[in-house]
Amino acid sequence: MRALCKLCAVGFFATALAGCSTILPGGDTANTLYGLQAPNADGMPISSAGWQLMVEEPVAERALDTDRIAIYTGPHALQYFTGARWTDRAPRMLQDLIVETFENAGLQMSASRQAVAVRPNVALISDLRDFEARVTSTGEDAAAPEVVVRLSAKVIWLDGRKVLDGRTFEARHMAVSDSVADVVVAMNVATQSVVRDIVSWAAATSNQSVPAG
Protein backbone atom coordinates (compact mmCIF):
# COMPACT_ATOMS: atom_id res chain seq x y z
CA MET A 1 0.00 0.00 0.00
CA ARG A 2 1.14 3.49 -0.69
CA ALA A 3 2.97 5.22 2.14
CA LEU A 4 0.31 7.91 2.30
CA CYS A 5 -2.25 5.36 3.41
CA LYS A 6 -0.40 4.57 6.60
CA LEU A 7 -1.53 6.18 9.84
CA CYS A 8 0.07 9.60 9.47
CA ALA A 9 2.33 9.87 12.52
CA VAL A 10 3.25 13.47 11.85
CA GLY A 11 -0.35 14.60 11.69
CA PHE A 12 -1.38 12.33 14.55
CA PHE A 13 1.18 13.57 17.05
CA ALA A 14 0.91 17.15 15.87
CA THR A 15 -2.75 17.01 16.83
CA ALA A 16 -1.99 15.46 20.20
CA LEU A 17 0.60 18.09 21.04
CA ALA A 18 -1.73 20.84 19.94
CA GLY A 19 -4.32 19.78 22.50
CA CYS A 20 -6.77 18.08 20.12
CA SER A 21 -9.45 20.74 19.74
CA THR A 22 -12.99 19.45 19.94
CA ILE A 23 -15.39 18.65 17.13
CA LEU A 24 -17.78 21.54 17.74
CA PRO A 25 -17.35 24.26 16.78
CA GLY A 26 -13.69 24.05 15.73
CA GLY A 27 -11.52 21.38 14.24
CA ASP A 28 -7.85 20.57 13.99
CA THR A 29 -4.82 22.54 12.89
CA ALA A 30 -4.87 23.49 9.24
CA ASN A 31 -4.01 20.91 6.59
CA THR A 32 -3.54 17.93 8.92
CA LEU A 33 -3.83 14.64 7.00
CA TYR A 34 -4.84 11.32 8.56
CA GLY A 35 -4.62 7.80 7.19
CA LEU A 36 -5.56 4.31 8.32
CA GLN A 37 -3.55 1.10 8.75
CA ALA A 38 -4.27 -2.32 7.28
CA PRO A 39 -5.17 -4.94 9.92
CA ASN A 40 -2.78 -7.58 11.17
CA ALA A 41 -3.07 -10.54 8.80
CA ASP A 42 -1.92 -13.18 11.32
CA GLY A 43 -4.23 -16.18 11.47
CA MET A 44 -6.01 -15.42 8.19
CA PRO A 45 -6.53 -18.18 5.58
CA ILE A 46 -3.48 -18.69 3.38
CA SER A 47 -4.65 -21.25 0.81
CA SER A 48 -6.44 -20.62 -2.48
CA ALA A 49 -7.22 -22.30 -5.75
CA GLY A 50 -5.12 -19.82 -7.70
CA TRP A 51 -7.93 -17.48 -8.64
CA GLN A 52 -7.27 -13.88 -9.64
CA LEU A 53 -9.20 -11.26 -7.68
CA MET A 54 -10.04 -7.72 -8.71
CA VAL A 55 -10.92 -5.38 -5.85
CA GLU A 56 -13.10 -2.62 -7.17
CA GLU A 57 -13.27 0.75 -5.46
CA PRO A 58 -16.32 0.87 -3.20
CA VAL A 59 -19.24 2.92 -4.43
CA ALA A 60 -20.27 5.69 -2.04
CA GLU A 61 -22.75 8.52 -1.92
CA ARG A 62 -21.37 11.98 -2.48
CA ALA A 63 -21.20 12.83 1.23
CA LEU A 64 -18.78 9.94 1.86
CA ASP A 65 -16.94 9.99 -1.47
CA THR A 66 -14.53 12.59 -0.17
CA ASP A 67 -11.29 13.03 1.74
CA ARG A 68 -13.11 15.02 4.42
CA ILE A 69 -13.71 13.37 7.82
CA ALA A 70 -17.47 13.11 8.35
CA ILE A 71 -19.34 13.63 11.61
CA TYR A 72 -23.07 13.41 12.25
CA THR A 73 -23.97 16.04 14.84
CA GLY A 74 -27.66 15.16 14.74
CA PRO A 75 -30.04 12.63 13.18
CA HIS A 76 -29.84 14.34 9.79
CA ALA A 77 -26.98 16.82 10.18
CA LEU A 78 -23.76 15.73 8.49
CA GLN A 79 -20.73 17.98 8.95
CA TYR A 80 -16.97 17.65 8.52
CA PHE A 81 -14.02 18.27 10.79
CA THR A 82 -12.39 21.61 10.15
CA GLY A 83 -8.78 21.54 8.98
CA ALA A 84 -8.48 17.74 9.01
CA ARG A 85 -8.69 15.38 6.03
CA TRP A 86 -8.01 11.79 5.08
CA THR A 87 -4.97 11.10 2.93
CA ASP A 88 -7.33 10.06 0.11
CA ARG A 89 -11.02 9.73 -0.61
CA ALA A 90 -12.62 7.26 1.81
CA PRO A 91 -13.57 4.67 -0.88
CA ARG A 92 -10.05 4.71 -2.33
CA MET A 93 -8.50 4.29 1.13
CA LEU A 94 -10.68 1.24 1.79
CA GLN A 95 -9.83 -0.26 -1.59
CA ASP A 96 -6.12 0.12 -0.85
CA LEU A 97 -6.51 -1.38 2.63
CA ILE A 98 -8.37 -4.42 1.28
CA VAL A 99 -5.72 -5.05 -1.39
CA GLU A 100 -2.90 -4.63 1.14
CA THR A 101 -4.57 -7.02 3.58
CA PHE A 102 -4.89 -9.69 0.90
CA GLU A 103 -1.20 -9.26 0.13
CA ASN A 104 -0.16 -9.31 3.81
CA ALA A 105 -2.15 -12.49 4.44
CA GLY A 106 0.14 -14.40 2.08
CA LEU A 107 -2.73 -15.68 -0.02
CA GLN A 108 -1.59 -17.56 -3.11
CA MET A 109 -3.66 -15.43 -5.44
CA SER A 110 -3.55 -12.06 -7.09
CA ALA A 111 -5.42 -9.07 -5.68
CA SER A 112 -5.36 -5.88 -7.68
CA ARG A 113 -7.28 -2.64 -8.09
CA GLN A 114 -8.04 -3.23 -11.74
CA ALA A 115 -7.35 -5.78 -14.44
CA VAL A 116 -4.14 -4.73 -16.15
CA ALA A 117 -1.77 -7.60 -16.92
CA VAL A 118 -3.85 -10.47 -15.53
CA ARG A 119 -7.44 -11.31 -16.38
CA PRO A 120 -9.35 -11.69 -13.09
CA ASN A 121 -11.93 -14.42 -12.62
CA VAL A 122 -13.28 -13.06 -9.32
CA ALA A 123 -14.34 -9.52 -8.43
CA LEU A 124 -15.03 -8.01 -5.02
CA ILE A 125 -17.48 -5.15 -5.35
CA SER A 126 -18.90 -3.12 -2.50
CA ASP A 127 -20.95 -0.15 -1.38
CA LEU A 128 -19.70 2.09 1.42
CA ARG A 129 -22.80 2.80 3.49
CA ASP A 130 -21.25 4.39 6.59
CA PHE A 131 -17.84 5.88 7.30
CA GLU A 132 -18.34 8.56 9.90
CA ALA A 133 -18.40 9.55 13.55
CA ARG A 134 -21.73 10.15 15.29
CA VAL A 135 -22.51 12.46 18.19
CA THR A 136 -25.64 11.35 20.03
CA SER A 137 -25.98 14.44 22.20
CA THR A 138 -24.51 17.92 22.56
CA GLY A 139 -23.83 20.28 25.41
CA GLU A 140 -22.15 19.66 28.75
CA ASP A 141 -23.47 16.08 28.97
CA ALA A 142 -22.41 15.10 25.46
CA ALA A 143 -20.78 11.69 25.17
CA ALA A 144 -17.74 10.98 23.05
CA PRO A 145 -18.67 10.15 19.47
CA GLU A 146 -19.09 6.64 18.13
CA VAL A 147 -17.59 5.80 14.74
CA VAL A 148 -19.44 3.55 12.31
CA VAL A 149 -17.98 1.71 9.32
CA ARG A 150 -20.41 -0.29 7.19
CA LEU A 151 -19.65 -1.92 3.85
CA SER A 152 -21.99 -4.06 1.78
CA ALA A 153 -19.94 -6.46 -0.37
CA LYS A 154 -20.44 -9.09 -3.08
CA VAL A 155 -18.05 -11.68 -4.49
CA ILE A 156 -18.72 -12.19 -8.19
CA TRP A 157 -17.43 -15.07 -10.29
CA LEU A 158 -16.74 -13.30 -13.57
CA ASP A 159 -16.25 -16.45 -15.63
CA GLY A 160 -19.55 -17.88 -14.42
CA ARG A 161 -21.28 -14.48 -14.44
CA LYS A 162 -22.94 -14.93 -11.07
CA VAL A 163 -22.84 -13.59 -7.54
CA LEU A 164 -21.24 -16.16 -5.25
CA ASP A 165 -22.20 -14.47 -2.01
CA GLY A 166 -23.11 -11.11 -0.56
CA ARG A 167 -22.85 -9.79 2.95
CA THR A 168 -22.85 -6.55 4.93
CA PHE A 169 -19.99 -5.88 7.33
CA GLU A 170 -20.26 -3.34 10.12
CA ALA A 171 -18.09 -2.27 13.03
CA ARG A 172 -18.57 0.42 15.67
CA HIS A 173 -16.10 1.83 18.14
CA MET A 174 -16.36 4.56 20.74
CA ALA A 175 -13.80 7.33 20.60
CA VAL A 176 -12.07 8.24 23.85
CA SER A 177 -12.96 11.90 23.34
CA ASP A 178 -14.34 14.22 20.69
CA SER A 179 -10.86 15.25 19.49
CA VAL A 180 -9.96 14.64 15.88
CA ALA A 181 -7.06 12.37 16.84
CA ASP A 182 -9.22 10.15 19.07
CA VAL A 183 -11.91 9.88 16.41
CA VAL A 184 -9.26 8.79 13.88
CA VAL A 185 -7.96 6.14 16.32
CA ALA A 186 -11.51 4.80 16.75
CA MET A 187 -12.05 4.86 12.99
CA ASN A 188 -8.85 2.88 12.51
CA VAL A 189 -10.05 0.17 14.92
CA ALA A 190 -13.47 -0.11 13.25
CA THR A 191 -12.03 -0.07 9.73
CA GLN A 192 -9.49 -2.79 10.52
CA SER A 193 -12.27 -5.01 11.86
CA VAL A 194 -14.38 -4.58 8.71
CA VAL A 195 -11.46 -5.03 6.31
CA ARG A 196 -10.20 -8.15 8.05
CA ASP A 197 -13.66 -9.72 8.01
CA ILE A 198 -14.19 -8.88 4.33
CA VAL A 199 -10.86 -10.34 3.25
CA SER A 200 -11.39 -13.57 5.22
CA TRP A 201 -14.91 -13.96 3.86
CA ALA A 202 -13.99 -13.13 0.25
CA ALA A 203 -11.08 -15.58 0.30
CA ALA A 204 -13.17 -18.37 1.82
CA THR A 205 -16.04 -17.75 -0.61
CA SER A 206 -13.72 -17.83 -3.62
CA ASN A 207 -11.92 -20.96 -2.39
CA GLN A 208 -15.21 -22.82 -2.02
CA SER A 209 -16.93 -21.68 -5.18
CA VAL A 210 -14.41 -20.85 -7.91
CA PRO A 211 -13.08 -23.79 -9.94
CA ALA A 212 -9.29 -24.21 -9.89
CA GLY A 213 -7.37 -23.02 -12.88
URMO-V712566 format. One record per backbone hydrogen bond with DSSP energy under -1.0 kcal/mol. NH is the residue of the N-H (numbers start at 1). CO is the residue of the C=O. Records with the same first field share a line. If there is no record, write none. Layout:
BEGIN
NH->CO, CO
END
This chain:
BEGIN
5->2
6->3
12->8
13->9
14->10
15->11
16->12
17->13
18->14
19->16
20->15
28->82
32->83
34->85
44->41
53->110
54->122
55->112
56->124
59->126
64->61
65->61
66->64
71->79
72->133
73->77
79->71
81->69
85->32
86->67
87->34
90->66
93->89
94->90
95->91
96->92
97->93
98->94
99->95
100->96
101->97
102->98
103->99
104->100
105->101
106->103
107->102
109->107
110->51
112->53
121->52
122->52
123->156
124->54
125->154
127->152
128->59
129->150
130->150
132->148
133->70
134->146
135->72
142->139
146->134
147->173
148->132
149->171
150->130
151->169
152->127
153->167
154->125
155->165
156->123
157->162
158->121
161->157
162->157
164->155
165->155
167->153
169->151
171->149
173->147
175->145
183->179
184->180
185->181
186->182
187->183
188->184
189->185
190->186
191->187
192->188
193->189
194->190
195->191
196->192
197->193
198->194
199->195
200->196
201->197
202->198
203->199
204->200
205->201
206->202
207->203
208->204
209->205
210->206
213->49
END
